[in-house]
Amino acid sequence: ILAAPIVSLDRLRGRFAGGRWVLACFQSDTPLPSDLIAHLCEYAGRPRAQVTAQPAYACCYEGESPVICIRVDTPLETELKINVRVYSRDTQREVYAQTYRATGPSPAVIRSSTVAAHEPGLYIARITVEGGGRSRPLGYAETGFWIYNHDLITSGAPLEIREPAQGGHAALFHRGGQPFPVTGTTYMASDVHRKFLLEPNPAVWDADFAAMAAAGVNLVRTGIWTGWRRIMLDSGAVDEAVLRALTAFLLTARRHDLPVIFTLFSFLPEAWGGRNPYLDPQAVEAQVQFAATFARRFAHVNTLLWDLINEPSFCSPARVWRTRPNYDAHERAAWARWLAGQDVPEDEWRERWRMTPADPLDLPPPEDFEDRNIFQGTHPLRVVDYRRFAQEMFAAWAARLAAAIRANGNRHQLITVGQDEGGTGERPNPWFHSHVVDFTSNHSWWQDDDLLWDSLMARTPDRPCLIEETGVMFTEAVDGSPWRTPDEARSLFERKMALAFAGGCAGFIQWLWNTNLYNADDNEAGIGFLRADGSEKPELEAFRGVARFFRENAHRMAGHRPEQAVIVIPHWNMFSVRDTATRATRQAVRTLEHGLGVPCRMVAEHRAEEAEGARLIVLPAPRVLTEACWRKLLRLVEDGATLLATGFLEADEYWRRLDRLAPLGLGQEAHPVRQTEFVYGQDLGAAHGPIRADFRGDASGKLEKAVLRDDPKGLVRRVALGEGAVLLCPVPVELAADAATRVYREAAESAFGQDALKPPEAVPGLLVRRVEFAEHTLFLLVNESAADVLCPRGCQTTVKHFIPGISVPAGRIALVFVERATGRVASTYVPL
């Protein structure tokens, strides 16, 4: 359905209860025909009944008898005939027919007699209500139930993570022996949405799953976003009806060969009366029992994956979306144990945090988390260690739940944490918990100007990364009008799909199939492929095209090859109260990828050894850095890498002075940046003069540059080390306006040679991102500009005979597979 020009609303409760509103939702130059108006008036005045129906259990096992529960509400004082018909979805054979009688206007509640359905499969129940002397039914409902089908639910190929070949990365899932690029959606139910496990309707699920599969959906994410205590009031006692509903949901998904990710918790795990959702043993034990009950029940389902928690924060319920203490006894005890476990004397902690001997080593108070000009009375350096503590505590919690799930013995059931963009920073971060999950996740919602960075930041080299939620978060102008047109929203969503794969991720899951019309938050209620009236948004057509392209080309995505340029994430800067690392890494990605055409990946500061094999390593404006990271980077340089490090480098993670450049014959001092700095270097394009770096805002009071002790001029120094070289740029060019490109170009030319880079005259606004596989290269052309762009020959010189003449519409994408050996174009997608 492209549009619903006329919609009907039945008012069930409140001031207008019993009324029916018929709305013509369109503009016309001519009046509606009089006969149509008459028909709509007649329809509005028809007697009617509200019919709801659901099975007592959404799935019955052998020997059990299905029952349908029906409620009819009508304002009419009349005798009602309630007709119930049940038939097999597979055979279309009717297995039950019964008529019940009741009298309005009081609600009629009917519990059917047992339905004689014995063969495994899906059964559909249709209920019609007659009365008031009308020839047409007053109301209608459809529901369904399953007779358990063990062969079906245990069938289906699982998603697998294959060990990469030597030098490769585990980037994609595999299924049935083939690469499996994910083009999924999120779904609860189109009728009751998040209450789908409490008010199950397998008939609705079946119709919706069929529509999803036809659109190209190949994986569905679902789960529990609220109401955990309604599902499990006491520890270990999960409502059997909910478990049966999920059984029916999984059977329905299997009927359409759709694997399912099931999310257990959301935002903060339910504490079941505990004081701390992560650290109180009472809370954690209940959570383990909750997860284990589901895992045991579905241990035999190979096409089931688990998401432990959606978009988690740690650990204060009063401060969701930030990493802040809860200050309860359990957290204080865990903090004390963590400090003691670091093998650091108490006096050393105080020295690190700039405390006096009388200061207690307690959790940092809220004021410690504030960036200030004067830090009198606060200890902001303690915040870095609290955020380290938070990461480790969350990883330990995730490990407990993952162990409870894996205890069911099904190694095919993969596990993740469904983090959003907050996980690129201080909140539970994939770089600190990837070792306890099978794949990492990110939800690309808000960072629309840095979508490639968004994908790269959550992708670790040892695990696939799935963009597990993506879509268009709707915003408004000040007058309340939509910020984007439907077509503009479509184009943004299309770019998000492409950039999920451009970041080397395993695919994406759109949020969500049906608009959640029950959500009172306007921010959420506008999201979804299908509007409340069932009509499609333009985003769905874009999804169909992208999903079709990756389905047809999945075989070309075998043998992912890692990018040869790496950006180090300065996490200890990022975890400080003065985070400049987020901005620096964003600019580093945009400079390498958009400016120079160099594909890159990320590594965490505490995992710098995972940059092994890279030819170019960029350390963007860290200001503070662990000595362990620096030593690892130098070893990689000795093995042949080129390291570009910008800004001041000679301080550890506690801002203590280190002479770490002395072995290279250099030394730095930190000085505030000026509003305009200049960077000099013999290889920076002498004909163009020095690079001008302009700093604005409060930069001169917050940012520092490095000044070499023997040369106060802003000179880029190149120091040979082993088989490689270190390039030291004294100015944090990533934090200035348009200053990084020439410095990065010099480093990239040192690592790759000039022929590997995008020519300076390449089309502005067009990202040409390549992802290398064993036999093919995937080119993702993303036009971020407001003009149609013709992609010229030679836009990338690393593949022979690169595609000439592809026109990428404004704000849109193009996708191209090229054979690596010949340069022949194997497949192309350009939206119409």
C-alpha positions in Angstrom: 0.0 0.0 0.0 1.5 3.3 -1.1 -1.1 5.5 0.6 -4.3 5.2 2.5 -6.4 8.2 1.4 -9.3 7.3 3.7 -8.9 5.9 7.1 -11.4 4.9 9.8 -10.9 5.2 13.6 -13.2 3.4 16.0 -13.3 5.2 19.4 -13.3 2.5 22.1 -12.8 4.5 25.3 -13.0 8.0 26.7 -15.2 11.0 25.7 -15.9 9.7 22.1 -16.4 6.0 23.0 -18.7 4.2 20.6 -18.0 6.6 17.7 -16.4 6.0 14.4 -14.4 8.7 12.6 -13.9 8.5 8.9 -11.1 10.8 7.7 -10.3 11.7 4.1 -6.5 12.3 4.4 -5.7 14.0 1.2 -6.1 17.2 -0.7 -8.1 17.5 -3.9 -8.9 20.2 -6.4 -12.5 18.9 -6.7 -15.0 17.9 -4.1 -15.5 14.2 -3.2 -18.3 12.6 -5.3 -21.6 12.7 -3.5 -22.1 9.0 -3.8 -18.7 8.4 -2.1 -19.6 10.8 0.7 -22.9 9.0 1.1 -21.1 5.6 1.3 -18.7 6.9 3.9 -21.4 8.3 6.0 -23.3 5.0 5.8 -20.1 3.2 6.8 -19.5 5.6 9.8 -23.0 4.9 11.1 -22.9 1.1 10.8 -23.5 -0.9 14.0 -20.2 -2.5 15.0 -18.5 -4.6 17.5 -14.9 -4.7 18.7 -13.6 -8.3 18.6 -10.3 -9.5 20.2 -9.2 -13.0 20.2 -6.1 -14.9 21.2 -5.1 -18.5 22.0 -4.9 -19.6 25.6 -1.4 -20.9 24.6 0.1 -19.7 21.4 1.8 -23.2 21.0 0.4 -26.5 22.2 2.4 -29.7 22.5 1.2 -33.2 21.6 -1.7 -34.3 23.7 -2.7 -30.7 24.6 -5.9 -29.1 23.4 -5.9 -25.6 21.9 -8.5 -23.1 23.2 -9.4 -19.7 21.8 -10.3 -16.8 24.1 -12.7 -14.2 22.6 -14.0 -10.9 23.8 -16.7 -8.9 22.1 -17.5 -5.3 23.0 -20.5 -3.5 21.4 -22.8 -0.7 22.4 -25.7 -2.5 20.8 -28.5 -4.1 22.8 -28.9 -7.2 20.6 -28.3 -10.9 20.5 -24.8 -11.7 19.1 -23.8 -14.8 17.1 -20.0 -15.4 17.5 -18.8 -17.7 14.8 -15.4 -19.4 15.2 -13.7 -21.3 12.3 -10.3 -22.8 12.6 -8.3 -24.2 9.6 -4.8 -25.5 8.9 -2.5 -22.9 7.2 -0.7 -25.6 5.4 -3.5 -27.8 4.2 -6.4 -25.2 4.3 -8.5 -28.0 5.9 -11.1 -26.8 8.4 -10.7 -28.5 11.8 -13.2 -26.6 13.9 -16.5 -24.7 13.4 -18.6 -23.5 16.3 -21.2 -20.7 16.9 -21.6 -19.1 20.3 -24.4 -16.7 21.5 -24.2 -13.7 23.7 -26.2 -10.5 24.4 -24.9 -6.9 24.2 -24.1 -4.3 25.3 -22.1 -5.9 28.1 -18.8 -7.3 27.1 -19.1 -10.9 25.9 -16.2 -13.2 27.0 -16.1 -16.6 25.3 -13.7 -19.4 25.9 -14.0 -21.9 23.1 -14.3 -25.6 23.4 -11.1 -27.5 22.6 -10.1 -27.4 19.0 -9.4 -30.7 17.4 -6.1 -29.8 15.9 -3.6 -32.6 16.1 -1.1 -32.4 13.3 1.9 -30.2 13.8 1.7 -26.8 12.1 0.1 -23.4 12.2 -3.6 -23.0 12.6 -5.7 -19.9 11.8 -8.8 -19.0 13.8 -11.3 -16.6 12.2 -14.0 -15.1 14.3 -17.0 -13.1 13.0 -19.8 -11.5 15.0 -23.3 -11.1 13.7 -26.3 -9.3 15.2 -28.7 -6.4 15.1 -30.5 -7.8 12.1 -27.5 -6.9 9.9 -26.5 -9.0 6.9 -22.9 -8.0 7.3 -20.8 -9.0 10.3 -20.5 -6.4 13.1 -16.9 -7.3 13.8 -14.1 -9.6 12.8 -10.9 -10.9 14.2 -8.2 -13.4 13.2 -5.7 -15.2 15.5 -3.8 -18.4 15.4 -1.8 -21.0 17.3 0.8 -23.7 16.6 0.7 -27.4 17.3 4.4 -27.8 18.1 6.5 -28.9 15.2 9.8 -30.2 16.5 11.3 -31.0 13.0 10.6 -27.4 11.9 11.9 -25.5 14.9 15.1 -27.6 15.0 15.8 -27.2 11.3 17.4 -24.4 9.5 21.1 -23.5 9.0 22.5 -21.4 11.9 24.6 -18.3 11.5 28.3 -19.1 11.8 31.5 -17.1 12.3 34.3 -18.7 10.4 37.9 -18.5 11.4 39.4 -16.0 8.9 42.3 -17.0 6.7 45.8 -15.9 7.6 45.8 -12.1 7.8 42.1 -11.9 7.4 39.3 -10.6 9.7 36.1 -12.2 10.8 33.9 -9.6 9.1 30.8 -11.5 7.9 28.5 -14.2 9.1 28.1 -17.4 7.1 25.0 -19.5 6.7 24.8 -22.7 4.8 28.4 -22.5 3.8 28.0 -19.1 2.1 28.6 -15.5 3.2 25.5 -14.1 4.8 25.3 -10.3 4.6 22.6 -9.3 7.0 19.7 -7.1 5.7 17.3 -7.4 8.6 14.5 -5.6 10.4 13.2 -5.3 13.9 9.7 -6.7 14.6 7.4 -7.3 17.5 3.9 -7.4 16.0 1.8 -5.1 13.9 -1.2 -5.4 16.1 0.0 -5.0 19.7 3.7 -4.3 19.1 5.8 -4.7 22.3 3.1 -6.8 24.0 3.4 -9.5 21.4 4.5 -12.2 24.0 1.7 -11.3 26.3 -1.0 -11.0 23.6 0.3 -13.4 20.9 -1.2 -13.6 17.5 0.6 -16.1 15.2 -1.8 -15.3 12.3 -0.5 -11.7 12.3 3.1 -12.8 12.6 2.8 -15.2 9.7 1.4 -12.6 7.4 4.0 -10.0 8.5 6.9 -12.5 8.2 5.8 -13.4 4.6 5.8 -9.7 3.7 9.3 -9.2 5.3 10.8 -12.2 3.5 9.3 -11.0 0.2 11.0 -7.6 0.8 14.4 -9.1 1.3 14.6 -9.3 5.1 16.8 -12.2 6.0 17.0 -11.8 9.8 14.6 -10.4 12.4 15.5 -8.8 15.7 12.9 -8.9 18.5 12.8 -9.1 22.3 11.6 -7.7 25.6 11.8 -3.9 26.0 9.6 -3.6 29.1 7.6 -5.6 31.6 10.2 -8.1 32.8 8.6 -8.5 36.2 5.3 -9.2 34.5 7.0 -12.1 32.7 8.9 -13.3 35.7 7.6 -12.2 39.1 9.8 -14.4 41.2 13.3 -15.6 40.3 13.2 -18.6 38.0 9.4 -18.6 37.5 9.0 -17.3 33.9 5.4 -17.2 32.8 4.7 -20.4 30.8 2.4 -18.5 28.4 5.2 -16.2 27.4 7.5 -19.2 26.7 4.8 -20.7 24.6 4.3 -17.4 22.8 8.0 -17.2 21.9 7.9 -20.8 20.8 5.2 -19.9 18.4 7.1 -16.8 17.2 10.2 -18.9 16.5 8.1 -21.5 14.7 6.6 -18.8 12.5 10.0 -17.3 11.8 11.3 -20.8 10.8 8.3 -21.2 8.5 9.8 -18.3 6.5 13.4 -19.3 7.1 14.2 -16.1 9.1 16.7 -16.4 11.9 15.8 -14.4 15.1 17.9 -12.2 17.5 16.1 -12.2 20.8 16.9 -9.3 23.2 16.6 -10.1 26.9 16.9 -6.6 28.6 16.9 -3.0 27.6 18.8 0.1 28.8 19.4 -1.2 32.3 18.7 -4.8 33.3 15.7 -5.4 35.6 17.0 -5.6 39.2 14.1 -7.7 40.7 14.3 -5.7 44.0 18.1 -5.4 44.0 19.9 -2.1 44.8 22.2 -2.2 41.8 21.2 -3.7 38.4 24.8 -5.0 37.7 26.5 -5.5 41.0 23.8 -6.6 43.5 23.9 -10.5 43.8 20.2 -10.6 44.2 19.7 -8.7 40.9 22.3 -10.7 39.0 21.1 -14.0 40.2 17.5 -13.2 39.1 18.8 -12.0 35.7 20.8 -15.2 35.3 17.7 -17.3 36.1 15.7 -15.3 33.6 18.2 -15.8 30.8 18.8 -19.4 31.6 15.1 -20.3 31.6 14.7 -18.9 28.0 18.0 -20.5 27.0 17.1 -24.0 28.3 13.7 -23.9 26.7 15.1 -23.0 23.3 18.4 -24.9 23.4 17.5 -26.9 20.3 16.8 -23.9 18.1 19.8 -23.3 15.8 18.5 -20.2 14.2 18.2 -18.2 17.4 20.7 -15.6 18.5 20.8 -13.7 21.8 21.2 -10.0 22.5 21.9 -9.6 26.2 20.8 -6.0 26.5 19.7 -3.2 24.2 21.6 0.1 24.5 23.0 -0.4 28.0 24.2 2.2 30.4 26.2 1.7 33.6 25.1 1.7 36.3 22.8 4.4 37.8 19.1 4.2 37.0 18.9 7.9 37.7 21.5 8.7 35.1 20.7 6.6 32.1 22.7 7.3 28.9 25.8 8.2 30.9 28.4 6.3 32.9 27.9 7.4 36.4 28.0 5.7 39.9 24.9 4.6 41.7 26.7 5.0 45.1 25.1 1.9 46.7 26.9 -0.4 49.0 27.4 -3.1 46.3 29.1 -0.7 44.0 31.3 0.8 46.7 32.4 -2.7 47.6 33.1 -3.6 44.0 35.1 -0.4 43.5 37.2 -1.1 46.6 37.9 -4.7 45.3 38.7 -3.4 41.9 41.2 -0.9 43.2 42.8 -3.5 45.4 43.0 -5.9 42.5 45.1 -3.5 40.3 48.2 -4.2 42.5 48.6 -0.4 43.1 49.3 0.9 46.6 46.7 3.4 48.0 49.3 6.2 48.0 49.9 5.6 44.3 46.2 6.0 43.6 46.2 9.2 45.5 49.2 10.4 43.5 47.6 9.5 40.2 44.4 11.4 41.2 46.3 14.4 42.8 44.9 13.7 46.2 46.2 14.3 49.7 46.9 11.4 52.1 43.7 12.2 54.0 41.4 11.9 50.9 39.3 8.7 50.8 39.5 6.4 47.7 35.8 6.5 47.2 33.7 6.6 44.1 34.0 9.9 42.2 31.1 12.3 43.1 29.0 13.8 40.3 31.1 17.0 40.3 34.3 15.1 39.4 32.7 14.3 36.0 32.5 18.0 35.0 35.1 19.7 32.7 36.0 23.0 34.2 38.4 25.8 33.9 39.4 25.5 37.6 39.1 22.0 39.2 39.3 23.2 42.8 37.8 20.7 45.2 37.4 18.0 42.5 39.5 15.1 41.3 38.7 14.6 37.6 41.5 12.1 37.0 39.6 9.6 39.2 36.9 9.6 36.5 39.2 7.8 34.0 39.6 4.9 36.4 35.9 4.8 37.2 35.1 4.4 33.5 37.7 1.7 33.2 36.0 0.0 36.3 32.6 0.4 34.6 33.8 -1.3 31.4 35.2 -4.2 33.4 32.1 -4.6 35.6 29.8 -4.5 32.6 32.0 -7.1 30.8 31.8 -9.3 33.9 28.0 -9.0 34.0 27.8 -9.9 30.3 30.0 -12.9 30.9 27.7 -14.2 33.6 24.7 -14.0 31.4 26.5 -15.4 28.4 27.7 -18.3 30.4 24.1 -19.0 31.5 23.0 -19.1 27.9 25.9 -21.2 26.7 25.2 -23.7 29.4 22.3 -24.9 27.2 25.0 -26.6 25.1 24.0 -25.1 21.7 27.2 -23.6 20.3 25.3 -22.3 17.3 23.4 -19.7 19.3 25.6 -16.5 18.9 25.5 -13.8 21.6 25.9 -10.0 21.4 25.3 -6.8 23.3 23.1 -4.4 21.3 24.9 -1.1 22.1 24.1 2.2 20.5 26.4 5.1 19.6 27.0 5.8 23.3 29.2 2.7 23.1 31.7 4.6 20.9 32.6 6.5 24.1 32.1 6.1 27.9 29.2 3.7 28.0 29.7 0.0 27.7 32.1 -0.2 24.8 32.6 -3.1 22.4 36.4 -2.8 22.7 36.1 -3.8 26.3 33.5 -6.6 26.1 34.0 -8.1 22.7 35.8 -11.1 24.3 32.7 -12.3 26.1 30.3 -12.0 23.0 30.4 -13.6 19.6 29.9 -10.4 17.6 29.7 -6.7 18.4 26.9 -4.3 17.6 26.2 -0.6 17.1 23.0 1.4 16.5 23.6 4.2 14.0 20.9 6.7 14.9 22.2 10.2 15.7 25.7 10.6 14.1 24.3 11.3 10.6 27.4 13.4 9.7 29.8 10.6 10.7 28.2 7.4 9.7 31.3 5.7 8.5 33.1 6.5 11.8 30.0 5.1 13.6 30.5 1.7 11.9 34.3 1.6 12.3 34.3 2.5 16.0 32.4 -0.6 17.1 34.2 -3.1 14.8 36.9 -5.1 16.5 39.2 -7.3 14.3 38.4 -10.5 16.2 34.6 -10.4 15.8 32.0 -9.4 13.2 30.2 -6.2 13.9 26.5 -5.8 13.1 24.8 -2.5 12.7 21.9 -3.9 14.8 19.7 -0.9 14.6 19.6 1.8 12.0 16.9 4.1 10.6 16.0 7.7 10.5 15.5 9.4 13.9 12.9 12.0 13.0 13.5 15.6 14.0 11.4 18.7 13.6 11.9 22.4 12.8 11.1 24.9 15.5 7.5 25.3 14.2 7.0 21.5 14.6 7.1 20.7 10.9 9.2 17.7 9.7 12.8 18.4 9.2 13.1 16.0 6.3 10.6 15.1 3.5 9.9 11.4 3.1 12.2 11.2 0.1 15.0 12.9 2.1 14.5 10.4 4.9 14.7 7.6 2.3 18.0 8.9 1.0 19.5 9.2 4.5 18.4 5.7 5.3 19.9 4.4 2.1 23.3 6.0 3.0 23.1 4.3 6.4 22.6 0.9 4.8 25.6 1.4 2.4 27.8 2.8 5.1 27.1 -0.2 7.4 28.8 -2.4 4.8 31.4 0.3 3.9 32.7 0.1 7.5 33.4 -3.6 6.9 30.4 -4.6 9.1 28.4 -7.8 8.7 25.3 -5.9 7.6 22.4 -4.0 9.2 19.0 -4.4 10.9 16.5 -1.6 10.2 14.4 -0.3 13.1 11.6 -1.1 12.6 9.1 -2.9 10.3 5.8 -1.5 11.8 5.5 2.0 13.3 4.8 1.6 17.0 1.5 3.5 17.1 1.2 2.8 20.8 4.4 4.7 21.7 3.5 8.1 23.2 6.9 9.5 22.3 6.7 11.4 19.0 10.4 10.7 18.6 9.7 6.9 18.4 6.2 6.9 16.9 7.3 8.1 13.5 9.9 5.4 12.8 9.1 2.3 10.8 8.8 1.0 7.2 5.0 0.8 7.5 2.8 3.6 8.8 0.0 3.0 11.2 -2.5 2.7 8.3 -0.3 0.0 6.7 1.0 2.2 3.9 4.7 2.1 2.9 7.3 4.8 3.4 9.8 5.3 0.6 12.5 3.8 2.8 11.1 0.3 2.2 11.6 0.5 -1.5 15.3 1.6 -0.9 15.6 -1.4 1.4 14.3 -3.8 -1.2 16.9 -2.6 -3.7 19.9 -2.8 -1.4 18.7 -6.2 0.1 18.3 -7.6 -3.4 21.8 -6.5 -4.4 23.5 -8.1 -1.4 21.4 -11.3 -1.7 22.5 -11.7 -5.3 26.1 -11.0 -4.6 26.6 -12.7 -1.3 28.9 -15.3 -2.9 31.3 -12.5 -3.9 31.9 -11.5 -0.3 34.1 -14.5 0.8 37.5 -13.9 2.2 37.4 -10.4 3.7 40.7 -8.6 3.6 41.5 -6.1 6.4 42.2 -2.5 5.6 45.9 -1.5 5.6 45.4 1.8 7.4 44.6 1.9 11.2 43.4 4.6 13.5 44.2 4.2 17.2 41.4 5.2 19.5 42.9 7.2 22.4 40.5 5.7 25.0 42.2 7.2 28.0 41.6 10.7 26.5 38.1 9.7 25.5 37.3 8.5 29.1 38.6 11.8 30.6 36.4 14.7 31.5 38.0 16.6 28.6 37.4 14.2 25.7 39.0 15.5 22.5 39.5 12.0 21.1 36.0 11.6 19.8 36.4 14.7 17.6 39.9 13.7 16.6 39.0 10.2 15.5 36.0 11.5 13.5 38.2 13.9 11.6 40.9 11.2 11.1 38.3 8.9 9.5 36.9 11.7 7.3 40.4 12.7 6.2 41.6 9.2 5.3 38.4 7.9 3.8 36.7 10.9 2.3 39.7 13.1 1.6 42.3 10.6 0.5 40.3 7.5 -0.5 42.3 5.3 2.0 40.1 2.6 3.7 40.8 2.3 7.4 39.9 0.4 10.5 40.2 1.2 14.2 42.1 -0.4 17.1 41.7 0.5 20.8 44.6 2.0 22.7 44.7 -1.0 25.1 44.7 -3.4 22.1 47.2 -1.6 19.9 48.9 -4.9 18.9 45.8 -5.6 16.8 47.1 -3.0 14.3 49.6 -5.7 13.2 49.8 -5.9 9.4 48.8 -2.3 8.8 51.1 -0.2 6.7 49.8 3.1 8.0 48.9 3.8 11.7 47.4 7.1 12.8 47.5 8.2 16.4 45.2 11.3 16.3 45.9 14.0 19.0 46.0 11.7 22.1 47.4 14.2 24.6 47.6 11.4 27.1 48.6 7.8 26.3 49.5 4.6 28.1 53.2 3.6 27.8 52.1 0.1 26.9 50.3 1.4 23.8 53.3 3.5 22.7 55.7 0.6 23.0 53.4 -1.6 21.0 53.2 1.0 18.3 56.9 1.4 18.1 57.3 -2.4 17.7 54.9 -2.2 14.7 56.9 0.6 13.2 60.1 -1.4 13.6 58.3 -4.2 11.6 57.6 -1.8 8.7 54.6 0.4 9.5 54.5 4.2 9.1 53.1 5.8 12.3 51.7 9.4 12.2 51.2 10.9 15.6 49.8 14.4 16.0 49.9 16.8 19.0 51.5 16.3 22.3 52.7 12.8 23.2 54.8 12.9 26.3 52.3 12.3 29.1 50.8 9.1 30.5 47.1 8.5 31.1 47.3 10.4 34.4 48.8 13.5 32.7 52.2 12.7 34.2 55.3 13.8 32.3 57.2 11.0 30.3 60.3 11.4 28.1 59.0 8.8 25.7 60.5 10.5 22.6 64.0 10.6 24.0 65.0 7.3 22.3 64.1 9.0 19.0 66.3 11.9 19.9 63.4 14.3 20.5 61.6 16.0 23.4 58.4 17.9 23.6 56.7 20.5 25.8 53.0 21.2 25.9 51.7 24.7 25.1 48.2 26.1 24.5 47.4 26.4 20.8 47.0 29.8 19.2 44.0 30.7 17.2 46.1 30.2 14.1 49.0 27.7 14.0 51.3 26.8 11.1 52.7 23.3 10.2 55.9 23.1 8.2 57.5 20.2 6.5 59.7 19.6 3.4 57.2 17.0 2.1 54.0 18.9 2.7 53.9 20.6 -0.6 56.3 23.5 -0.4 54.7 25.2 -3.4 51.6 25.7 -1.3 53.5 27.0 1.8 52.9 25.9 5.4 49.7 24.4 6.5 47.4 26.8 8.3 45.5 25.3 11.3 42.8 27.5 12.6 41.4 26.8 16.1 38.1 28.4 17.2 35.7 28.4 20.1 37.5 27.8 23.4 40.4 25.9 21.8 43.1 28.2 23.2 41.9 27.4 26.7 41.4 23.6 26.2 43.8 22.3 23.5 47.6 22.0 23.5 50.2 21.6 20.8 53.7 20.1 21.1 56.7 22.3 20.9 60.1 20.6 20.2 62.7 21.7 22.7 65.3 22.2 20.0 62.9 23.7 17.4 59.9 25.8 18.4 58.7 25.9 14.8 55.8 23.6 13.9 57.9 21.2 11.9 56.7 17.7 11.0 59.6 15.4 11.9 60.2 12.1 10.2 62.3 9.5 12.2 63.3 6.2 10.7 62.9 3.3 13.0 63.7 -0.2 12.0 61.9 -1.0 8.7 59.4 1.8 9.2 59.1 5.4 10.2 57.5 7.7 12.7 56.0 11.1 11.6 55.5 13.5 14.4 53.2 16.5 13.7 53.4 18.9 16.7 49.9 20.4 16.0 46.7 18.5 16.7 45.5 19.1 13.1 42.4 16.9 13.5 41.1 19.5 16.0 41.6 22.4 13.6 39.5 23.4 10.6 40.6 21.7 7.4 44.2 21.2 8.4 44.7 17.5 8.4 44.6 16.5 4.7 48.1 17.5 3.7 49.7 16.0 6.8 47.8 12.7 6.3 48.7 12.7 2.6 52.4 12.8 3.4 52.0 9.9 5.9 49.8 7.9 3.4 52.3 8.4 0.6 55.1 7.2 2.9 53.1 4.0 3.6 51.4 3.3 0.3 52.9 5.5 -2.5 51.2 8.2 -4.4 49.3 5.9 -6.8 47.2 4.4 -3.9 45.5 7.7 -3.0 42.5 9.6 -4.4 43.7 12.4 -6.7 43.3 15.8 -5.1 40.9 16.8 -7.9 38.5 14.0 -7.1 34.8 14.8 -6.8 34.0 16.6 -3.6 31.2 15.2 -1.5 31.5 11.7 -3.0 32.8 8.9 -0.8 34.2 6.0 -2.8 34.8 3.3 -0.2 36.2 -0.1 -1.2 35.9 -3.3 0.8 38.3 -6.0 -0.4 37.4 -9.7 -0.6 39.3 -12.7 -1.9 38.2 -12.4 -5.5 36.1 -9.2 -5.7 36.2 -5.7 -4.5 33.0 -4.0 -3.3 32.8 -0.3 -4.1 30.3 1.8 -2.2 29.7 5.2 -3.7 28.0 7.5 -1.2 27.0 11.0 -2.4 26.8 13.3 0.5 26.4 16.4 -1.7 23.3 18.2 -2.9 24.2 17.6 -6.6 24.1 14.6 -8.8 27.7 13.3 -9.3 29.2 11.5 -12.2 31.9 9.2 -10.9 34.9 9.7 -13.2 37.3 7.1 -14.5 40.3 6.8 -12.2 38.3 7.8 -9.1 40.2 4.9 -7.5 43.4 3.8 -9.1 43.9 0.6 -7.1 41.7 -1.5 -9.4 42.2 -1.5 -13.1 39.5 -0.3 -15.5 37.5 1.2 -12.6 33.8 1.9 -13.4 33.4 5.0 -15.6 30.2 7.0 -16.0 28.2 5.9 -13.0 25.9 8.8 -12.0 25.2 8.9 -8.3 22.1 11.0 -7.5 22.2 13.7 -4.9 22.2 12.2 -1.4 22.0 8.7 -2.9 24.3 5.7 -3.3 25.7 3.3 -5.9 27.0 -0.2 -5.2 29.5 -2.0 -7.5 31.3 -5.4 -7.4 34.5 -5.6 -9.4 36.6 -8.6 -10.1 40.0 -8.1 -8.6 41.9 -10.0 -11.2 40.5 -8.4 -14.3 38.8 -5.2 -13.1 35.6 -6.3 -14.8 32.4 -5.0 -13.3 30.5 -8.0 -12.0 27.3 -6.3 -10.6 26.0 -2.8 -10.1 23.2 -1.2 -8.2 22.1 2.4 -8.7 18.7 3.5 -7.3 16.1 4.7 -9.8 
